Amino acid sequence: MAGRTAINASPQEDDGTGHALEALAEFSPPGLTRASQWQRSWRAVGRWVVGHEGEKARAAREKTLGRPSADRLDRWLVPGRGAALAHALQQSLDLAAHPVTFLITPPYGGHAQAIDTLAEAEGLTRLAAPSKTALLNGDMTWMQSLSAQSRWAIPALERHFLRRVDGLQSVRDFLERAQSGALGSGVIGCDSWSYAYLQQAVGLEGVPALTPQALDGEALGDLLAARLSPHCPTLLSSRTQKPLLPDTSGAGGDGRALQRLAANCRGHWGLAWQSFQASLREPGTEDSQADAPLWYVPMQGDAALPADAEDTLLLVLHALLIHGGLDDESLCQVLPFSRHETIQTRLGLTRRGVLCERERRWQVAPLCYTGVRQLLTARHYLVDAL
């Protein structure tokens, strides 16, 4: 194929998604093993019998630890460039076989970066998202250059719609024409929540949709180990006070902690990587030494929202998820509340740490994502397949 460049991903560039892709419908998240579930029950009995001395000692130690600075994390961790997911997609993609193929990942999954990398390697035309004004006016000029011979890519379909009548027409028209083959062939990156919503609002029956296979604790440990730089101190598990990750032979490591991290993040590398970084701790300034270890203290934000949270809160969270994040103006445009109520709700969620700002859009924070998803599921909201 003219203009085609193979995408290579070294272990240091692996973003955790270099595993094989699978059909979206086949995705299965990892769970806690039977052994770990049994051990959790046995530990509860043990605590009732002998007290909480172990937990108290660990809690006391953890109180002396602090979060490393961004500069220190940059020195200790090797950043991924998203090449692994793009490489996996390049190996699986057959543009001649289907007019449209989707790459679906959850929040922080990296689909947009992967599609950008793929488009450059394959010589595909990138279709930029229309402005908000053009989107609400149904302006289709962003796709007028396409024909039945075109080869194109959309990095982030969630930027091509808003959940309102005048915010859906252009993406609906585009997807109908694209599925018919009238626009040639292309690949679309899309957030898993946006895809779930568009399946209902537009209809995407029979369109190939791929997603990375879920990671279990063992695979996650190998990938995390590959992302530690030679400058990184010894990384210990707060639970065992022994190395968190397996050594080069695959031995050792806190398999229970890694499996729990994989289960809490539903096997998604992007979320696991964010949670891992947020869980790193180092000794306080007074106790720090050149050879002081780095500690893994699992952090979760599941308790940031009560189980009986008001629907106003949940509707704001749901709107942000199905759009892959929104700015305040757009958030107000897709909710049936006054601007004041919407902004005050968003501010409250931000103060609780449930939301964070990325690229001028508000998103559910990584540490709170699993808890928010579970709460929305329990309250019968539309959720993603991942």
PASE-12671 format. One line per field, with one value per residue (C-alpha): residue number from 1; residue in three letters; chain; x, y, z. Coordinates in nm, 2 decimals. Layout:
N
seq = NUM  ...
type = Ala  ...
mol = A  ...
X = X  ...
Y = Y  ...
Z = Z  ...
This chain:
386
seq = 1  2  3  4  5  6  7  8  9  10  11  12  13  14  15  16  17  18  19  20  21  22  23  24  25  26  27  28  29  30  31  32  33  34  35  36  37  38  39  40  41  42  43  44  45  46  47  48  49  50  51  52  53  54  55  56  57  58  59  60  61  62  63  64  65  66  67  68  69  70  71  72  73  74  75  76  77  78  79  80  81  82  83  84  85  86  87  88  89  90  91  92  93  94  95  96  97  98  99  100  101  102  103  104  105  106  107  108  109  110  111  112  113  114  115  116  117  118  119  120  121  122  123  124  125  126  127  128  129  130  131  132  133  134  135  136  137  138  139  140  141  142  143  144  145  146  147  148  149  150  151  152  153  154  155  156  157  158  159  160  161  162  163  164  165  166  167  168  169  170  171  172  173  174  175  176  177  178  179  180  181  182  183  184  185  186  187  188  189  190  191  192  193  194  195  196  197  198  199  200  201  202  203  204  205  206  207  208  209  210  211  212  213  214  215  216  217  218  219  220  221  222  223  224  225  226  227  228  229  230  231  232  233  234  235  236  237  238  239  240  241  242  243  244  245  246  247  248  249  250  251  252  253  254  255  256  257  258  259  260  261  262  263  264  265  266  267  268  269  270  271  272  273  274  275  276  277  278  279  280  281  282  283  284  285  286  287  288  289  290  291  292  293  294  295  296  297  298  299  300  301  302  303  304  305  306  307  308  309  310  311  312  313  314  315  316  317  318  319  320  321  322  323  324  325  326  327  328  329  330  331  332  333  334  335  336  337  338  339  340  341  342  343  344  345  346  347  348  349  350  351  352  353  354  355  356  357  358  359  360  361  362  363  364  365  366  367  368  369  370  371  372  373  374  375  376  377  378  379  380  381  382  383  384  385  386
type = Met  Ala  Gly  Arg  Thr  Ala  Ile  Asn  Ala  Ser  Pro  Gln  Glu  Asp  Asp  Gly  Thr  Gly  His  Ala  Leu  Glu  Ala  Leu  Ala  Glu  Phe  Ser  Pro  Pro  Gly  Leu  Thr  Arg  Ala  Ser  Gln  Trp  Gln  Arg  Ser  Trp  Arg  Ala  Val  Gly  Arg  Trp  Val  Val  Gly  His  Glu  Gly  Glu  Lys  Ala  Arg  Ala  Ala  Arg  Glu  Lys  Thr  Leu  Gly  Arg  Pro  Ser  Ala  Asp  Arg  Leu  Asp  Arg  Trp  Leu  Val  Pro  Gly  Arg  Gly  Ala  Ala  Leu  Ala  His  Ala  Leu  Gln  Gln  Ser  Leu  Asp  Leu  Ala  Ala  His  Pro  Val  Thr  Phe  Leu  Ile  Thr  Pro  Pro  Tyr  Gly  Gly  His  Ala  Gln  Ala  Ile  Asp  Thr  Leu  Ala  Glu  Ala  Glu  Gly  Leu  Thr  Arg  Leu  Ala  Ala  Pro  Ser  Lys  Thr  Ala  Leu  Leu  Asn  Gly  Asp  Met  Thr  Trp  Met  Gln  Ser  Leu  Ser  Ala  Gln  Ser  Arg  Trp  Ala  Ile  Pro  Ala  Leu  Glu  Arg  His  Phe  Leu  Arg  Arg  Val  Asp  Gly  Leu  Gln  Ser  Val  Arg  Asp  Phe  Leu  Glu  Arg  Ala  Gln  Ser  Gly  Ala  Leu  Gly  Ser  Gly  Val  Ile  Gly  Cys  Asp  Ser  Trp  Ser  Tyr  Ala  Tyr  Leu  Gln  Gln  Ala  Val  Gly  Leu  Glu  Gly  Val  Pro  Ala  Leu  Thr  Pro  Gln  Ala  Leu  Asp  Gly  Glu  Ala  Leu  Gly  Asp  Leu  Leu  Ala  Ala  Arg  Leu  Ser  Pro  His  Cys  Pro  Thr  Leu  Leu  Ser  Ser  Arg  Thr  Gln  Lys  Pro  Leu  Leu  Pro  Asp  Thr  Ser  Gly  Ala  Gly  Gly  Asp  Gly  Arg  Ala  Leu  Gln  Arg  Leu  Ala  Ala  Asn  Cys  Arg  Gly  His  Trp  Gly  Leu  Ala  Trp  Gln  Ser  Phe  Gln  Ala  Ser  Leu  Arg  Glu  Pro  Gly  Thr  Glu  Asp  Ser  Gln  Ala  Asp  Ala  Pro  Leu  Trp  Tyr  Val  Pro  Met  Gln  Gly  Asp  Ala  Ala  Leu  Pro  Ala  Asp  Ala  Glu  Asp  Thr  Leu  Leu  Leu  Val  Leu  His  Ala  Leu  Leu  Ile  His  Gly  Gly  Leu  Asp  Asp  Glu  Ser  Leu  Cys  Gln  Val  Leu  Pro  Phe  Ser  Arg  His  Glu  Thr  Ile  Gln  Thr  Arg  Leu  Gly  Leu  Thr  Arg  Arg  Gly  Val  Leu  Cys  Glu  Arg  Glu  Arg  Arg  Trp  Gln  Val  Ala  Pro  Leu  Cys  Tyr  Thr  Gly  Val  Arg  Gln  Leu  Leu  Thr  Ala  Arg  His  Tyr  Leu  Val  Asp  Ala  Leu
mol = A  A  A  A  A  A  A  A  A  A  A  A  A  A  A  A  A  A  A  A  A  A  A  A  A  A  A  A  A  A  A  A  A  A  A  A  A  A  A  A  A  A  A  A  A  A  A  A  A  A  A  A  A  A  A  A  A  A  A  A  A  A  A  A  A  A  A  A  A  A  A  A  A  A  A  A  A  A  A  A  A  A  A  A  A  A  A  A  A  A  A  A  A  A  A  A  A  A  A  A  A  A  A  A  A  A  A  A  A  A  A  A  A  A  A  A  A  A  A  A  A  A  A  A  A  A  A  A  A  A  A  A  A  A  A  A  A  A  A  A  A  A  A  A  A  A  A  A  A  A  A  A  A  A  A  A  A  A  A  A  A  A  A  A  A  A  A  A  A  A  A  A  A  A  A  A  A  A  A  A  A  A  A  A  A  A  A  A  A  A  A  A  A  A  A  A  A  A  A  A  A  A  A  A  A  A  A  A  A  A  A  A  A  A  A  A  A  A  A  A  A  A  A  A  A  A  A  A  A  A  A  A  A  A  A  A  A  A  A  A  A  A  A  A  A  A  A  A  A  A  A  A  A  A  A  A  A  A  A  A  A  A  A  A  A  A  A  A  A  A  A  A  A  A  A  A  A  A  A  A  A  A  A  A  A  A  A  A  A  A  A  A  A  A  A  A  A  A  A  A  A  A  A  A  A  A  A  A  A  A  A  A  A  A  A  A  A  A  A  A  A  A  A  A  A  A  A  A  A  A  A  A  A  A  A  A  A  A  A  A  A  A  A  A  A  A  A  A  A  A  A  A  A  A  A  A  A  A  A  A  A  A  A  A  A  A  A  A  A  A  A  A  A  A  A  A  A  A  A  A  A  A  A  A  A  A
X = 0.00  0.15  0.26  0.22  0.46  0.48  0.43  0.68  0.64  0.94  0.87  0.95  0.70  0.43  0.13  -0.02  -0.25  0.00  -0.20  -0.43  -0.75  -1.08  -1.44  -1.61  -1.89  -1.62  -1.47  -1.46  -1.31  -1.09  -1.21  -1.06  -0.95  -1.13  -0.82  -0.81  -1.18  -1.13  -0.83  -1.03  -1.29  -1.02  -0.85  -1.18  -1.20  -0.84  -0.89  -1.19  -0.98  -0.64  -0.73  -0.59  -0.22  -0.11  -0.34  -0.25  0.12  0.07  -0.16  0.10  0.37  0.16  0.10  0.47  0.47  0.40  0.33  0.63  0.66  0.58  0.95  1.05  0.77  0.90  1.24  1.12  0.85  0.89  0.61  0.42  0.38  0.07  0.25  0.15  -0.23  -0.17  0.05  -0.21  -0.48  -0.26  -0.22  -0.59  -0.73  -0.85  -0.99  -1.08  -1.31  -1.53  -1.63  -1.60  -1.41  -1.43  -1.16  -1.33  -1.16  -1.29  -1.19  -0.81  -0.78  -0.59  -0.80  -0.75  -0.37  -0.37  -0.58  -0.36  -0.05  -0.22  -0.34  0.01  0.15  -0.12  -0.15  -0.52  -0.70  -0.77  -1.12  -1.11  -1.41  -1.63  -1.66  -1.95  -2.13  -2.09  -2.20  -2.52  -2.59  -2.56  -2.27  -2.12  -1.83  -1.59  -1.67  -1.74  -1.39  -1.47  -1.56  -1.61  -1.23  -1.13  -0.93  -0.99  -0.97  -1.15  -0.95  -1.23  -1.59  -1.71  -1.60  -1.85  -2.18  -2.38  -2.67  -2.95  -3.16  -2.94  -2.62  -2.68  -2.78  -2.44  -2.29  -2.61  -2.58  -2.21  -2.24  -2.52  -2.32  -2.00  -2.17  -2.30  -1.95  -2.03  -1.74  -1.48  -1.33  -1.21  -1.14  -1.30  -1.17  -1.45  -1.49  -1.68  -1.96  -2.01  -2.03  -2.29  -2.50  -2.46  -2.56  -2.90  -2.93  -2.80  -2.77  -2.44  -2.56  -2.30  -2.02  -1.69  -1.58  -1.25  -1.11  -0.80  -0.83  -0.85  -0.53  -0.51  -0.28  0.01  0.01  -0.04  0.26  0.48  0.37  0.42  0.77  0.86  0.76  1.00  1.32  1.66  1.65  1.34  1.39  1.30  0.92  0.76  0.40  0.27  0.07  0.37  0.67  0.82  0.87  0.54  0.64  0.79  1.16  1.31  1.24  0.88  0.92  0.80  0.58  0.25  0.02  -0.28  -0.23  -0.18  -0.48  -0.69  -0.56  -0.65  -1.00  -1.07  -0.97  -1.17  -0.85  -0.79  -0.44  -0.51  -0.71  -0.46  -0.17  -0.34  -0.43  -0.08  0.08  -0.16  -0.08  0.30  0.44  0.78  0.92  0.87  1.15  1.29  1.32  1.42  1.75  1.92  1.83  1.49  1.23  0.92  0.59  0.27  -0.03  -0.35  -0.57  -0.93  -1.20  -1.50  -1.62  -1.64  -2.01  -2.28  -2.49  -2.80  -2.65  -2.91  -3.00  -2.88  -2.53  -2.57  -2.70  -2.41  -2.17  -2.35  -2.35  -1.97  -1.91  -2.12  -1.94  -1.59  -1.58  -1.73  -1.66  -1.91  -2.09  -2.15  -2.25  -2.52  -2.64  -2.71  -2.88  -3.24  -3.12  -3.06  -2.70  -2.66  -2.77  -2.55  -2.24  -2.29  -2.33  -2.02  -1.83  -1.94  -1.82  -1.49  -1.44  -1.50  -1.23  -1.48  -1.40  -1.08  -1.00  -0.81  -0.77  -1.03  -1.29  -1.43  -1.40  -1.46  -1.13  -0.94  -0.95  -1.33  -1.42  -1.49  -1.71  -1.90  -1.96  -2.08  -2.32  -2.46  -2.51  -2.69  -2.92  -3.00  -2.83  -2.70  -2.34  -2.06  -1.98  -1.63
Y = 0.00  0.33  0.56  0.29  0.29  0.01  0.12  -0.02  -0.02  -0.11  -0.24  0.10  0.26  0.00  0.17  -0.15  -0.20  -0.39  -0.71  -0.84  -0.65  -0.82  -0.75  -0.51  -0.77  -1.02  -0.80  -0.95  -0.76  -0.94  -1.01  -1.09  -1.45  -1.71  -1.73  -1.35  -1.35  -1.63  -1.45  -1.13  -1.32  -1.50  -1.17  -1.03  -1.32  -1.28  -0.91  -1.00  -1.26  -1.08  -0.72  -0.46  -0.43  -0.50  -0.25  0.01  -0.03  0.00  0.30  0.47  0.40  0.53  0.86  0.94  0.91  1.18  1.21  1.25  1.57  1.57  1.62  1.31  1.10  1.21  1.09  0.76  0.66  0.61  0.79  0.59  0.74  0.54  0.34  0.00  0.05  0.19  -0.10  -0.35  -0.17  -0.16  -0.54  -0.60  -0.33  -0.41  -0.10  -0.28  -0.52  -0.27  0.09  0.18  0.02  0.15  0.15  0.18  0.25  0.37  0.71  0.76  0.47  0.65  0.59  0.94  0.92  0.58  0.69  0.99  0.76  0.52  0.79  0.92  0.58  0.48  0.82  0.86  1.19  1.31  1.45  1.73  1.79  2.08  2.39  2.40  2.65  2.44  2.13  2.29  2.44  2.10  2.22  1.93  2.10  1.90  1.59  1.74  1.64  1.27  1.04  0.66  0.64  0.82  0.67  0.87  0.86  1.03  1.03  1.11  1.08  1.21  1.56  1.54  1.56  1.71  1.53  1.76  1.75  2.01  1.85  1.51  1.57  1.60  1.29  1.09  1.19  1.12  0.77  0.68  0.78  0.63  0.29  0.28  0.31  0.64  0.81  0.54  0.36  0.48  0.41  0.59  0.63  0.67  0.68  0.37  0.58  0.79  0.47  0.32  0.64  0.66  0.30  0.40  0.75  0.67  0.30  0.12  -0.24  -0.46  -0.21  -0.37  -0.24  -0.34  -0.29  -0.40  -0.72  -0.68  -0.71  -0.94  -0.87  -1.07  -0.89  -0.55  -0.62  -0.69  -0.37  -0.16  -0.30  -0.20  0.15  0.21  0.39  0.29  0.59  0.46  0.36  0.02  -0.01  -0.18  -0.28  -0.11  -0.43  -0.67  -0.44  -0.64  -0.55  -0.48  -0.59  -0.92  -0.94  -1.00  -1.38  -1.32  -1.42  -1.23  -0.93  -0.86  -1.06  -0.99  -0.61  -0.62  -0.83  -0.60  -0.30  -0.48  -0.57  -0.22  -0.07  -0.34  -0.45  -0.11  0.01  0.38  0.38  0.14  0.36  0.67  0.49  0.35  0.69  0.84  0.56  0.61  0.75  0.84  0.91  1.26  1.51  1.45  1.07  1.07  0.92  0.85  0.48  0.53  0.30  0.41  0.28  0.17  0.26  0.18  0.49  0.49  0.76  0.53  0.69  1.04  0.99  0.85  0.56  0.79  1.07  1.31  1.26  1.60  1.49  1.17  1.35  1.58  1.29  1.09  1.38  1.43  1.06  1.02  1.32  1.23  1.55  1.89  2.25  2.44  2.60  2.28  2.10  2.36  2.31  1.93  1.93  2.04  2.26  2.62  2.74  2.82  2.48  2.30  2.50  2.47  2.09  2.08  2.29  2.06  1.75  1.92  2.01  1.65  1.54  1.35  1.57  1.70  1.93  1.81  2.00  2.26  1.99  1.85  1.47  1.21  1.18  0.84  0.74  0.80  0.64  0.29  0.41  0.64  0.37  0.13  0.39  0.48  0.10  0.06  0.35  0.20  0.47  0.37  0.26  0.15  -0.21  -0.18
Z = 0.00  -0.11  0.17  0.43  0.73  0.98  1.34  1.58  1.96  2.19  2.54  2.68  2.45  2.52  2.66  2.79  2.49  2.28  2.34  2.08  2.00  2.02  1.93  2.17  2.23  2.36  2.62  2.96  3.26  3.51  3.86  4.19  4.20  4.42  4.63  4.69  4.77  5.02  5.17  5.21  5.41  5.62  5.70  5.82  6.06  6.16  6.24  6.47  6.65  6.69  6.65  6.41  6.50  6.15  5.99  6.26  6.19  5.82  5.86  6.08  5.82  5.54  5.73  5.71  5.33  5.08  4.71  4.49  4.29  3.91  3.83  4.03  3.87  3.53  3.62  3.76  3.50  3.13  2.94  2.67  2.33  2.23  1.97  2.10  2.05  1.71  1.62  1.73  1.53  1.22  1.25  1.28  1.04  0.69  0.53  0.21  0.39  0.58  0.51  0.88  1.17  1.52  1.79  2.13  2.46  2.80  2.94  2.95  2.70  2.43  2.12  1.98  2.01  1.85  1.56  1.50  1.49  1.26  1.03  0.99  0.92  0.67  0.50  0.60  0.58  0.93  0.98  1.24  1.46  1.36  1.58  1.82  1.60  1.29  1.48  1.61  1.26  1.10  0.89  0.69  0.52  0.73  0.53  0.19  0.05  0.09  -0.19  -0.24  -0.30  0.02  0.31  0.63  1.01  1.29  1.62  1.86  1.75  2.09  1.96  1.67  1.86  2.15  2.31  2.17  1.85  1.66  1.80  1.65  1.30  1.14  1.31  1.22  0.85  0.85  1.00  0.77  0.46  0.59  0.66  0.31  0.16  -0.01  0.18  0.10  0.40  0.74  1.10  1.39  1.74  2.00  2.38  2.50  2.66  2.35  2.15  2.38  2.34  1.96  1.93  2.07  1.92  1.57  1.52  1.45  1.39  1.22  1.23  1.34  1.68  1.83  2.18  2.36  2.56  2.94  3.14  3.44  3.74  3.59  3.26  3.43  3.65  3.35  3.18  3.48  3.53  3.17  3.25  3.54  3.45  3.57  3.81  3.99  4.35  4.47  4.46  4.76  4.83  5.14  5.21  5.21  5.25  4.97  4.59  4.42  4.08  3.96  3.88  3.54  3.58  3.65  4.02  4.32  4.33  4.51  4.28  4.51  4.49  4.11  4.05  4.26  4.07  3.74  3.87  4.00  3.67  3.48  3.30  3.13  3.10  3.09  3.41  3.58  3.48  3.62  3.95  3.98  3.95  4.20  4.45  4.46  4.78  4.91  5.26  5.40  5.36  5.71  5.65  5.28  5.19  4.86  4.87  5.03  4.86  4.68  4.81  4.64  4.86  4.67  4.63  4.54  4.51  4.53  4.85  4.70  4.62  4.84  4.72  4.75  4.55  4.39  4.03  3.95  4.03  3.84  3.53  3.53  3.56  3.29  3.05  3.09  3.04  2.72  2.57  2.68  2.88  2.83  2.91  3.12  2.83  2.65  2.97  3.03  2.68  2.72  3.06  3.15  3.44  3.48  3.42  3.79  3.91  3.65  3.73  4.11  4.07  3.86  4.12  4.40  4.22  4.14  4.51  4.61  4.36  4.15  3.84  3.70  3.41  3.10  2.78  2.91  2.96  3.28  3.31  3.58  3.76  3.71  4.08  4.09  3.76  3.88  4.17  3.94  3.68  3.95  4.09  3.75  3.68  4.01  3.93  3.59  3.37  3.03  3.07  2.84  2.74  2.89
